[in-house]
């Protein structure tokens, strides 16, 4: 791992992993808290969904917050917001009060997620971006794997509320690390670059959002459908809960091992070289799942799912960072996260909807079809190779005009567009990865000094 990425360890990756431990420790507790207050099983399930709803509601405001106050301050704000939300959950005596606290947890999570992605995007040069963001996704997954075990230990010691206390302590530790450790210079003062409003950013980047954004939606749905599809089919095969947990754990182990190699491959061979194969594998695994008939074949397909999911670690964050404009970057990434969150919620809903009117096989094959669509969109709109070095972009303007000059800068720009026939057509969304030429040039010119970049 490069020195630049190691320099982000304590200031970015460790706080992220600790935060993830806390957030996943809470998830099982919400249902138990709801039922203890008299909620029906369906209402208790809805309480869990409120975390995702809070994230969706908080995505766009999170971009405005990050744009106004910077990444580190926004992450500290998220930690501050989550404390009263968690205390509300602990002290709740009514289901609606618990619901408000749970939604607050989701809202704070959106702020944290947008801030940390913007932070890493600003801190590292383009050549390391995929590795940096894949590592960010990887440490989140490690934290998510550990969190339920820590939460279980806390609940054994102090009761059901132990999961909330784990999250509260985790947020406090993460916030302390952010306060005590130095940040990146990119976080401290760029008011001009963050000045564009959300509506303006969306309007200027609509060609990307309405095309590659569909790919983001599909990828997120495929990933989120895995925790629903595997247990449902395992139950269909007659496997017990303990066995299904082992199957899912094996799939998750494969997933966690691949985040850094996936990022390195994206940096070396281009985003498409990883994006398309990962979705081919994930879509294929959905197609093969109804063909499994016993534990051995289910484990094989589950590990194939883990392979596809692991190869795509950090993919959505990397594509978002590549597509983001220098002006209004936090707001763009907030909208990007909103699209991703909608897909994440839509995957299980799609399985549920098809299952309500058809068979489990039909529901799973619907997800396989979504995989085919994801492959097609990613192949069409994700650049096929890393943009080659270009001369310093002197005279580039900010905003839409500056991005047009970067995207249409000669034949090399056209070579990076997936399927692009006109290198000068800047409205095509295949410009992902090209806007960052300007970012890369600023890195080389020394205008942006992430910690350790000069090493």
N, C-alpha and C positions, 0 to 999 in steps of 0.2 A: 504494500500500500504506500502511495506517495507521501512525501512529507506534508504536502498541502492538506491531504485528507486526514493525516494523523493530527495535524494542528487543529482540526475541527472536532476532534474526539471529545474532549471534556466540555467544550462550549456548545456543541450541537448534538452529537450523537448520544452521549451519555444522558443529558437531560431528556432527549426524545425517548430513549429506551425506558427511563424511569417513569416518564409520563404515561407511556403505553402500558407499563405494568399496572399503574393505578387505574387507567381507564378500563382495562379488561377485567380487573378485579371487581368492578362495579356491576358489570352486565348481568351476572347470574343473580345478584342480590336484589335487583329492581323487581323481578318477578316475585321473589319471596316477600319483599316489603309490601308489594301491592296486595298479595293474597292475605297477609297478616292484617291489613287494614280493611279487609272485607271485599276486595275486588274479585270479580269472577275471572276464570282463566283467560277469557278473551280480552277483558280489560287489562289484566296483568300483562298479556302479550303486547297490547297496544302501548303500555307504559314503556316497554323496551324499545318499541318503534319510535317513541318520542325523542330518543337520543339522536337517531338519524334525522328526524324532522327538525330538531334544534340545529343540527349541523347544516341542513339545507337553508334554514332561515337565517343562519349566521354567516353564510359564506360571503355574500356581497357586502354586508356591513364590515366584515373582517378585512376585506380589501381596502375599504376606506380608512379603517383604523390603522392598518399597517402603512398605508400611503401617507397618513398624516403624522404619525408618531415614530415610525421606524419599526424594524423587525423585533429587536430585543425588547423594546418597550411594549410592543403588542403581545409578545409571549408572556411577559410579566403581567400584563393586563389580563390575559387568559387565566393565568394561575390565580390572580386576584378574584376574577369572576367566579371561578369554580368553587372557591371556599364557601361563600354563602349558599351556593346551589347545593353543595354536599351537606352542609349543616341543615338546610331545609329538608333534605331527604331523611336525615337522621331524626329530626324533631317532628316530622310530619305526623299528624293525627287524622288527616283526611286524605282520601285518594287524590283529590284535585291539587292539594298542596304538594304531595309527592310528585305528581305529574309536572307541576311547575319547576320543581327542583331538577327533575330528570331532563326536561327541555333545556334548562340552564346549563347542565353539563354538556349537552350537545352543542349549544351555542358557543360555549367557551372552547370546545374542541375544534370548532371551525376556525376561530381566531388563531389558535395555536398552530393548526395545520397550514393555513395560508402564510403565517409569519415565518414558520421554519422553512417552508419551501422557498420563499422569497429570500430569506437569509442565506441559504446555501447557494442559490442561483447568483446572488451578488458576491458571494465570498470566493468562489472558485473560478478559474479560467474555463473557457469553453471546452478545452481539450480534456478536462477532468470532470465535466458536468455530469455525464451519465453515471460514472462511477460514484460520484459524490451523492447523487440523488438515489441511486440504487442502494447504496449503503444506508442512506436515511430510511428508505423503505425496509431494508433488511433488519436494522436495529429495532424498528417499530414492530416487526413480526416476532423478533426474539422476545421483546417485552410483552407482546400479546400472548406468547406461548407460556411465559413465566407467570403472568398476572393472575390467572385463575388459581394456580397453586398457592401463591402468596395470599390471595383473598380467602381461600379455603382454610389456611392456617390461622388467619386473623379471625375468621368466623368461629373456628373451634375455640379460640381463646376468649373472645369478647361477645360472641353472638352474631346475629344476622348483620348488624351494623358494621361489623368488622371490615367488610368490603369498602364501605364509604370512607372509613378511617384510613385504609391503605391508600386510596386515591388522594385523600387530603394530605397525607404525609409525603406521598410521591410528588405531588405538585409543589409542596413546600421545598423539598430537596431540589427539584428541577429549577425552581425560581431562585434558590440560593446560589446554585451554580451559575445561572445567568448573571446574577448581580456581582458575584465575586470574581468571575473570570472575564478577561478582556474580550471584546467583540471584534468584528471586522470593520474596517474603516468605511465600507460601503453602507453600513447601517446608520452612520452618524449624521450625514447631511447631504441629501439630494432632493431638496424641496421642488426644484424645477422639473426634475424627471418624474416626480409623482403628482404633478399638478393636474393631469387630465382627469375629468370626472368619469364615473362608471359608464354612463350613457355614451359619452364620446368614445371611450375605449372600445365598447361593444360595437358601436357603429363603424369605427375605423377598422376593426378586426373581424367584421361579420363574415367575410369570405372564409376565413379559417374556422370560425366557430360553427358555421352551419354545414361544414363538410367534414373536416377532421374531428370536429366536436361529436359528430355521429359515431365515429370510430371510438372515441373516448367513452361515450355512453355504452356502446356494445361491449368493450373490453371490461368496463366496470361491472356490467351486468353478468358477464360470464364468470368473472371472479367471485362475485357475491352469490351466484347460484350454486357454487360448489358445496358450501356447507349445508345447503338444503337438499341437493340432489343425492349426494352420497348416503346420508343417513336414511333418506326415504327409500332408496333402492335396497340398502342393506336390510331395512325392516321388511321390505317386500320379500327378501330372500330368507327371512326368518332368523336373522342374527340378533343377538341380545345387545343391550346398550354398552356393556363393557367391551365386547368385541368390536363394535362400531367405533368406540373411542380409540382403540388401538389402531384400527384401519385409518382413521382420520389423523392420528398422531404420526403414523408412517408417512402419510401424504404431506403433512406439515414439515416433517424432518427434511424430505427432499426439497421442499419449497425453500426452507431457510438456508440451505447450503449453497444456493445458486445466485444470491443477490449480487455478490461482487463480480463473479465471472460474467454475469449478464451485463452489468454496467461496463466492464472492461471491453466486452465485445461490441457494445453500442458505440463506445468511444473510438474503437479501432476500425470497425467495419461499417459503421453507419447505423442509424436507428432502424431502418427497414430490415436490416439483416437479422435483427433480434425480434422486432415487433411481429413480423409476418410468421416466422416459424413458431413463436410462442403461442400465437392464436391458432395456428394449424394444429398444434399438439393439443391445446385445450379443447378446441372444437371436436377433434377426433376422439378425445377421451369421453366426451359427452355421447358421441355416436356409438362408442363401444360399450358404454355402461349398461344399456339394456340387454347386451349379449352375455353378460356375466351370469353365471349360474351357481357359483359357490364362493367360499371365502377366498380361495387362492386367486381366482380371476378378478374378484372385486379388489383385492389388494393391488394386483397388477395395474388395473385401470386407475385406482386411487393414486398410485405413485406416478402414473403418467400424467394425471391431473396436476399433481404437485410439481412435476417437471415443467409443464407449460406455465403454471402460475409463477414458479420461481424464476423462469427465464424472463418473465415480464415484470420482475421487481423493479420499481422505479421508473417504468416505462411512461406512465401517464404524467408523472411529475417532470420527466425529462422532455417529453414532447411539449408540455405546457411551457417549460422554461425556454425551449427553442423558439416557440411561436410568440412568446411574450415580447411586446415592444419595450424599448428603453423608457419611453414616457408612459406612465400609468401601469407599470409592470405589476405592482401588488393588486390593483383592481382587475387586471386581466386574469391573473392567477386565481383570484377569488371566483370569477365567473367560470374559469376552467374547473375549479374544485366543485362548484355548484353542479356543473354538467356531470362530473364524476360521481358525486353523491346521488344525483337522480338515477344514474345507471345502477349504482350500488343498491339502491332501494328497489329498482325496477326488476332486477334479476330474480329474487325470491318471489316477487309479486307475479311475474310472468309464469313461473312454475306453478304457483298457487292458482292463477286464473285458468290455465290450461287444464290443470288437475280437476278443477271444479266442474268442467264440462266434458272432459275426456279422461284418458288413462294416464298413468304415471309414465309409461313409455312415450306417449305423445308429448308430455311436458318436457321430458329430458331431450327428446329429439328436436323440440322447438329451440332449446338452448344450443344444440348442435348447429341448427340453421343460423342462429345468431352468430355462431363462430365463423361460419362461411361468410356472412355479411361483414364481420369484423376484418377478416383477412382481405376481402376485396377493398374495403375503405382504406385500410392501412397501406395496402400495396399501392393504391392510387395516389394517396395524398402525403405519405411520409417519404422524405428524401431518401434516395438509394445509396448515398455515400456522404461522408463528411465533406463539408465545403473546404476546398483547398485554400491555403493562405492567399490573401489579397493585399495589395498595398494599403497603407493607412488611409482610412476613409475620410480624407480631409474635406471639410466643407459640408459634411452630412448635416442636414437639418434634423430637428427633433420632430416627433409626431409622424403623421402619415407620409409626408413628402420625403422625409429622411429614410423611412423604411422602404419606400418605393425605389429610391436610388440604390439602396443596398440589395434589395431583392432582384433588381434587374441589371446588376453590375456585370454585364458581359456574358460570354458563353458559359462560363463556369457556373453561373447562377442557374442557367437553364439545365445544365447537366444534373443538378441536384434535385430537380423536380421530378417526382414520380410520374412518368407518362406525360410530361409537359412538352409541348411542341413549340411554344413561343416563349423564348427566354425573357422577353420584355413585357409579358403580360403579368403585371404584378398583382392583379386581383385573384389569380389562381392560388388556392391554399397550399399548393406544394412548396411554398416558400419556407416551410418549417425547416429550421436549421440554417437558413440563409440570413435571416435577420441578425443572427448572432455573429456575423462577420464584424459588424460594428462593435459589438461587445468584446470580441476577441482582440480586435485592434486596440480598443481602450486598455485591455489587460496588458498587451505588449508595450503600449506606450507609457504604461505606469500611471494611468489616470485612475485605475481602480486597484487598490492594494488589499486583497484578501489576506488574512494572516497566513504567512508561509508561502505566498504565491511567488515570491522572488527566489525561493529556494530551489 
